[in-house]
Amino acid sequence: MEKCLMSQSCGESEAMRGSDLGQMATLLRILCADMVEHAGSGHPGMPMGMADVATTLFAKHFLFDPDHPEWVGRDRFILSSGHGSALAYALLHLVGQPAMTLDELKRLRRKGSLTPGHPEFGHTPGIECTTGPLGQGFATAVGMAISEKKLRAELGDAAAGHRIFVMAGDGCLMEGINHEAAALAGHLRLDNLVVFFDDNAISIDGPVSIASSEDVLARFAAYGWDGTAIDGHDVEAIDRAIEQAKKNARPTLIACRTQIGRGAPTKAGSAGIHGSPLGRDELAAMREALGWRLPPFAFPPAIVAQWRGVGHRGRAERQAWLGRIAEQPQSTRDRIDQIERRTPPRPAAMFRTIREQTLHAAVPKATRVSSKDVLERLVPACPWLLGGSADLSGSNGTRVDAHRDFSADDPSGNYLRYGIREHAMAAAMNGIALAGAYTPYGGTFLVFSDYCRPAIRLAALMRLRVIYVFTHDSIGLGEDGPTHQPIEHLASLRLIPGLRLFRPADAVETAECWELALDHEGPSVLALSRQDLPPLRRDLDMNRSARGGYVVIAASGKPDVTFLATGSEVHLAVEARSILARHGIEAQVVSIPCLELLDQHDPHGIDALIGPDAGLRVAIEAGSVQPWRHLVGEHGILCGIDCFGESASARELFEGFGLTAPSIAQRILAHPCFQELTP
């Protein structure tokens, strides 16, 4: 059998017979059921139902070297229905992924195992994407397909040309993000994207028909996809559908009519098998019906050899690919090495030049404009930077002169028009980052970060270098009113572990925050103003934002007041300091562009920065005050907003919420510390 498989790698695509695939699928089906039973919890229904599709895909079409899961030329397999994680782990074990041992399969859903309840990128070798929140895997795969199309345009077919295969169920296709992502994929004609729809007609509550009556294939056809419906248990039909998908000029949806829990004598086809182990009696009956005499986690050697042969074929494919790469120019080989090591160049020297140029043109400007100034210089020098916006390019300042649109006709472009699709944009950026060839950034208004939040959370969980350019960061956007004025958003985003939120106060800080975001092995938010802000910084010695906060104006002696501010409110602190000086009160101003970095660099955080004798602490931010409470202490002053805004000019709003220098100074003078100074 192994001889046949090795000959298949040389081009004999029919070497794997249907009978072989059926035996391999039976092993996969029983193994997944045993894994969930051994764990005492999990989701056996989807893995058992999709075992025939998975087997045919891996045995005859999928390019993957089990020993080198980082191989640039590999295909990608995304289990968007992440609850069926047993399927992914079983596949990795059977093809011979070294880390995925039998013991790991037996530790499914156990603490510290490589087999957690849902697949986790960076935790389990061979897992391409963290999935579980339905629809996210599908939308992330769209970003992977975009990245591969661009990489092929950059390096040619010899170096690139892989495909992205996705398994998704009714849940993934019902979630709203699917509609956005599918429409984007169809518009861009991503012919390297193939989605297997597990059309088993069952959801947790019962038949899908109780909640949905849509024609899924017709919907995808309207998006510009090719589609076909097949029997998901007919390996020959599955094989033909995949072959056709590889020839299609558009993304492909293969609707696989399957039976959830296929093989279980009494539970197959029912909602009850979706998320519960089969039980000892049902498993025994399934073994009897299938003629399977072996106990759990014991396999016929001949079928195991067939599965191992799939891994051998993948290794041979990679060796052939390496031979082709060896004939490519050195620049191509260097680029591939950079992608595999996930180490884009760090443009530190460039940022010093950018800061110098920023100082020479020091005039009041919005930080969204300062961000665009940075990108004007950065994009031409960083071909690995892939920008975009959710139909707000002009407002976000994300598109610059060096950009050219990525499109179906020109996949070499370096700017993505995501359309009004924040959900899909954020998830697609995760896919671009996961693919490793490009660093994505994308823009929208800060208030619409709510639409992006599930994908942002996953980016943080996967530690992906993704940059969100969120502009119009406060009530400073003005007359659009409370629906567009972010209040709780800064505080909410700061709660996500691993996410860095940067809110720069001027053009120099904006450049510094861009540098830090590009250097961070994780996601970053740039929260940028609509309103003009005066220049604050005049020094270039170092990236002072790197510590998270710094004293921008020191007191001449021991400070009576320490202002802690971020973004546009740093300037309010500077003005309030001047007012206090007229009353004989010494104040220092601390700019804090990134609270997360401030806490990271010293266990004592703000205390280490401002010293033990900082006087009265006053925090200022045009948003929820919650993140600042621990910094100012019990007796400090919080100047912020804990209610929704309203429709008015920025000036009227700042005045109405008491966020002006005179109002802040008056609150300080009224504090018990300074009552003797008050007339």
Buried (B, 14 or more C-beta within 10 A) or exposed (E): BEEBBBEBBEEEEEBBEEEBBBBBBBBBBBBBBBBBBBBEEBBBBBBBBBBBBBBBBBBBBBBBBBEBBEBBBBBBBBBBBBBBBBBBBBBBBBBBBEEBEEEBBBBBBBEEBBBBBBBBBEBBBBBBBBBBBBBBBBBBBBBBBBBBBBBBBBBEEBBBBBBBBBBBBBBBBBBEBBBBBBBBBBBBBBBBBBBBBBBBBBBEEEEBEEEEEEEBBEBBBEBBBBBBBBBBBBBEBBBBBBEBBEEBEBBBBBBBBBBBBBBBBBBBBBBBBBBBBBEEEBBEBBBEEEEBEEEBBEBBEEBBBBBBBBBBBBBBBBEEBEEEBEEBEEEBBEBBEBBEEBEBEEBEEBBBBBBEBBBEEBEEBBBBBBBBBBBBBBBBEBBBBBBBBBBBBEBBBBBBEBBEEBBBEEBEBBBBBBBEBBBBBBBBBBBBBBBBBBBBBBBBBBBBBBBBBBBBBBBBBBBBBBBBBBBBBBBBBBEBBBEBBBBBBBBBBBEBEBBBBBBBBBBBBBBBBBBBBBBBEBBBBBBBBBBEBBBBBEEBEEBBBBBBBBBBBEBEEEBBBBBBBBBBBBBBBBBBBEBBBEEEBBBBBBBBBBBBBBBEBEEEBBEEBBBEEBBBBBBBBBBBBBBBEEBBEEEBBBBBBEEEBBBBEBEBBBBBBBBBBEBBBBBBBEBEBBEEBEE
